[in-house]
Every structure is written in structure tokens, then in C-alpha cells.
């Protein structure tokens, strides 16, 4: 960035100072605004399947109904719990496709 003063001399910021500023500002902006797009991407379902097993097993909170959750863990061992992050005011996930009606 060059600046011309009233007496005709060209002054400006040194390239090193500009580079240091860019190296600080760009990562700051990416960190601040880059992750906001993912903030609303998470979909929370109301039920979690907690799988048994040595070492603690695992958890899958991707079930819309208690029956779906129980059908998943039946035979493997485990239990179903309400998802602590689910809020009932959330909209249900959008369907990606529509079923065609076949008229007979």
C-alpha cells in the first residue's frame, strides 16, 4: 500500500508489516466466519442407542422413535435413552425424495 503525501514523497507501509498483518487477519477471519456455516447442520433425533460391550461400546443418536432404537439394539445388547441434545421444537428432517403414487 503506497501513500502519496502533499509534498510529493511516496510513503507507505513496509511489505513485512503488511505480510504480518495478513498472516494474522486471514486466519482470524477464516476461524470466525468459516465455521458458522456448520453451526446449523447438525440434526438431532430424539432417541439414542447405547450399545453394550467391553470398553464401553458406542452410542448412536439417530433414531426417530423408541421402536426404531429398540429394533436396532435387540440381540446385540444395550439400551435406548432419550437424546439429551434433542429439542422438540426442531423440524423433522426433510425427505430427499418423494414416493410416486401408482393409480390402478
PyMOL commands that set and color helices and strands:
alter all, ss='L'
color gray80, all
select helices_A, chain A and resi 15-34+36-38+54-56+66-73
alter helices_A, ss='H'
color red, helices_A
select strands_A, chain A and resi 2-4+10-12+47-51+59-63+78-82
alter strands_A, ss='S'
color yellow, strands_A
deselect
rebuild
show_as cartoon
